[in-house]
Amino acid sequence: MHSLQKAFWASLVLVSIFVAVSMLSNPANDVEGLSGDQKKPALSASEPGCNDVMMLQQHTRNKRMCLVHLGKTAGSTITCTMSHAVQHSGYGNSHCDSRPKNQTTALSKQVIERVHLLPAPVNDARFDSFLITLRNPVDRIISWYFYVHPEYPPAKLPRHKAGCQNFAFFHCWPTLQAFVSQGLNQTRTTSSHTHHLNQSQEECAAWAWDAVTGTRHCWHNYFNYNRTYGPLLSARKDVFAIRSEHLWSDLTNLEVMFGGDGRLIPFEKNHFAATSKHSPQQNREMSEEGRLRLCRALCNEIQIYKKLLHMAENLCPAERAESLAELIETCPNEEKHARQCSV
């Protein structure tokens, strides 16, 4: 076992070096909605250094896995590493047009279907495990804000407008700063009024809270952590996670865990995501006070995110601690373990 373990870690080091070189030499691996350091995370030989990975290898083969794609967590990029059958399953088009047609990875062989904009199908007997996509909930809701905003690409179709109640939210809160600083500046407000262009202050405040908590439908905000991953919290299923902040590292490690060599073929970013290159500059200015208000409003989402980090079988303690530290840097009032929310 000792010699096998040494050989495994030696191969893992070589895989990490290969992926690092591939990422540095292929600018096409940018991920929509992530900042520069998140798009191409620096991979090093020490990054996969979690000793429990070896143990995972004993029971992670031959899965019947469902990929659950939570919106605005780099799920489309992950989908494009899967088989064509998986790419075309589930709601929404990931636009994997330029993905190499001959890529079959060890991880993709475990995934039989993708789910998007729906709850994790924990009662579906076809699946014995779930591959989920994760992202800091604060960063995810900011990405949603600009993705759905009518002034930014992608181009909004009539169904997008209808699915967001004629963009009433953005009539109230046309800027991110206004949304988090003014819209969330009081105790949670709800309203049963029909929202029109000329909305009252009460209605706009209700929209701010309803949008951030997923109470009112506006696409990815509605299918949030609670609605998408809530069923997993009490299900007796294996859960594996890919963190968008550490996308290629997690993908590579999972690939090796499932018996692959980690040599993922780089693919060009899909044309749907590439429209962001020509978009108006996003004003992501957000005061510290506004950021803390957004953290408070997302409290329940944040607790589910923590629970999922602890549930993910492929993440070692150091990797969980890394993501929790990143979360606490964004929301300093949070702690490492799930807690009760006062909102």
N, C-alpha and C positions, 0 to 999 in steps of 0.2 A: 504493500500500500504506500510505503514511504517513497519508493522509486516512482510509482505511478503518480503520486501527488507532485513530485518534483517535475516530472515530465509535463503534467498538466499546467503547472504555473509557468514553466518555460514557454509552452505554446501560447499561453495567455499573454505573456509579455510580448511575444512576436506579433500576435494579433493586434495588440494595442498600438505597437509601433507602426504596423501596416496601415491601420485606420487613421492614425495621426497624419501619416504622409499623404494618404488619399484625401483627407479633409483639407489639408493645407494646399494641395495642388488642384482642387476642384471647387472653384467658387460657386458652382451651381448648387451646392448643398445648403444654401440659405433656406431658412424656414420662415414662412410668413408669420408676422406678428411677434417675432422674438427680436430682442436687441442684439447688437453685434456679438457680444461675448456669449450669448445664449445660442445664436445660430450655429456657430462652429466651436463647440466646447473643446478646450485643450485636453487632448487625451495623452496620458503618460503611462509608463510601464507600471507605476505604483497605483494608478487609479482603481483597477479591478481588485486590489489587494484585500479582499474579504475572505477570511478563512472558511466561512460556511458555504461558499460557492461550491466547493468540492463535494460537500454532503448533498447539496441540491441535485447534483448530477445523477444521483442514485434513483431519483424518483420523478424526473421531469421529462421523460421520454414518452412518446405515443399518447399525447394529450388530445382531447377533443375540445378545443378552445374557442371561445367567442371573443373577438376583439370588440370591446365597447369603447366607442369613440366619443368622448366628451368634447363638445365644441370648444374651439379656441385653445386646444392643448397640443397642437402639431399632429393631430390625428390623421390628417390627410397625407402628410409626409410618411407616417408610419404605414398607412394603408397602401401607399405606393411601393412598399417593400414586400407586399403580400402577393399571393397568386391573383391571376385575373378574375377568377371566380369570386374571391373575397373582395377585390376592388369594386366589383359591380353588385355586391350585395349591400343591403342596408339602404337607408334613405340618404339622398344627396350624392353628388358626383365629385369625387376627389380629383378628377381631371389628371389622371396619371398617363398622359399621352406619350411622353418621351421616355418612360421607364423601359429599360432593356427587357425584351420579351423572353430571354433565356435565363433569367435569374430565378432560381428556386432555392430558398434558404432553409436551414434547419428549423428556424422559428416559423416560417410561413407554412411548413408542413404540418404544424400543430394547430393552426388556425383554420377553422372550417367556415366561419361566417363573421360578418361585421354588423354591428348595430350602431346606429347613429340617430340622435334625436328621439330616443326611446329609452325606457328603463332597462337595466341589465336583466336579461331573461333568465333569472335564477331557477325558475321552475321548468325550463325546457330540458328534457332528459337527454337531448343530444349533446349537451355541454357538461363536461366535468370540471372545467376551470375557465377562468376569465383573464384576459389580457386587457388592462385598463390604461388609459392615458391620464396623466396628472399634470397640474400646473398650479403654482401659487394662486389661490383664488382671487387675490387683489389684481395680479397681472392679467388673469383670465378675464375679469369683468372689464378691465380697461381695454383689452383687445376686442372684446365684444362691442364696446361702445363705438370704437372707430370702424369696426367691420360693418355694423348695421347703419351707422350714421349716413344719411342720404347725401351728404356732401363729399363723401370719400368712396373710392372704389372698394369692392367691385360694384358694377352698375346694378342698381336695384330694379328688379322686375315687379310687375303688379302684385305678384304673390308675396314678395318680400314686404311691400307696403301694407298689404292686407293682413299679413301675419304679424305686423307690429302696430296694428290699430292706427293706420295712416300716419305713422311716425309722430304720434301725439307727444311722445316722450321728448323727442328732439325739438319740437316747438317750444317746450318748456325749458329744456336744458341743452342749448346749442353748443356749449363748451364743457369740457371735462371739469374744469375748475368750478364752474357754476353748479354742475351736478353734485359734486362731492362736498363742496363748501356750503352751498345754500340749500340744495335739495335735501341733504341729510343732516341738517343743523338742528333737528329737534327730535323728540320722541317719535317713534314710528307712527305714521299717519296712513290711514286707508280711506278710500273713497269709493262709493258705488256709482258716482256720476259718470255719464257718458262724456268722454273727453273730446273736445273740439279745439279748433285753432285758438280761440280766445278762451283760455282756461283760467280759472281762479287760482290764487296762490295755494289754496287748500288742495285743489285738484293736482297742481304741479308737484306739490310735496308728496302727495299720495303716489304719483307716478314714479318719483325718485325711489321711494321705498319699495314699491311694488316691483319695479324693474330689478333692483339690486338683489332682492330676496327671491325672485322668480315667481312672484304671486301673479303678475300680469304677463301675458305672452308677448314676447318680442324676440323670438327665435332662441338663440343660444343661452340667453339669460334664464329662460323658462326651464329648459332642460339642463339644470344645474347639477351640482354635486348631490344634493338631496334627492332630486327626482331621478337622476340617472343611476347613481351608485348606492342610494339608500337601501335597496333590496339586498345588496351584497353584504351589508353589515351583519345581518343575522343568518345569512346562508352558509351552509357548510360546504363551501367550494374553495378550491385553490385559487389564489389571486396573484397575478404577476403584474408589475407596473412598469411603465416607461414614463420617466419624468421629462417634461419638455425642456427644462433647464439643463438636463444632462442627457439629451436625446441619444446621441450617437454612442456615448459610453454605455448607456443602459441597453440599447439595441445590440451592441457588440457583445456585451456580457451575456445577454439572453441567448444570442446565437451560439455562443460557445457552450452554455449550459445545456442546450438541446442537441449538442453533438456536432455543431458546425465549426468551421475554422474562423468565423468572424469576418470573412472577407466579403463584405457587402459591396456590391457593384454600385459606384456612385451614379446617380441619375440626375438629370436636369430638373430644376424646379418647374412644376407644372405652370402652364401659361396663365391659369386662373390666379395663382399666387403672384406671378410676375407683374401683374398690373400694379402692385404696390410701388414699383419703382417709379411710376409716372404719376403717382397720386399727389395731391396737395400735401404740403408738410403738415403732419399731425401736431397739433398743439397739446402736448402731454403735460403741460405745466400743471402742477398740483401742489398746493401749500401743504405744509406738515399737518396743519389742523384738518385740512380736507382729507388727507391720507388716513389720519387716525379715525375720522368719521366713517370713511369707507371700510376700514378694518372692523369698526364696531358693527356696522350694518351687515357685514359678511360673516359675523361671528359663527353662526351655525354652519355655514359652508366650510369655514376654516377648521372647525372641530371634526367634520367628516373627512376632510383632507388629511388631518393628522392620523385619524384612525386607519385610513387606507394606507398611509405610509407604513404603519406598524403591521398591517395585514400582508403587505406585499412580500411574498416568499423569496423573491430574487434580490431584495435589498438587504444589505447587511447593516448592523448597527451604525457603522461609520457613515454610510450613505443616508440612512434615515436622519442621523444627527445633522448632516450637511444640509439637507432640505429644511429641517426644522430651524436651523440657525438662519437660513435665508429668509424663512417666513418671519421669524422674530425680528430680524433686521427691518423688515417692512412694517410689521405690526408689533412694536416693542411691548405692548401690554399682554401679548400672548405668552404662553408657556409651552413646554415640550409635550405635555400630555393633554388630551381632550378635557375640556372643562365645561361648566354650565355657563350659558349665555344669559345676560340680563335683558337683551333686546327682545 
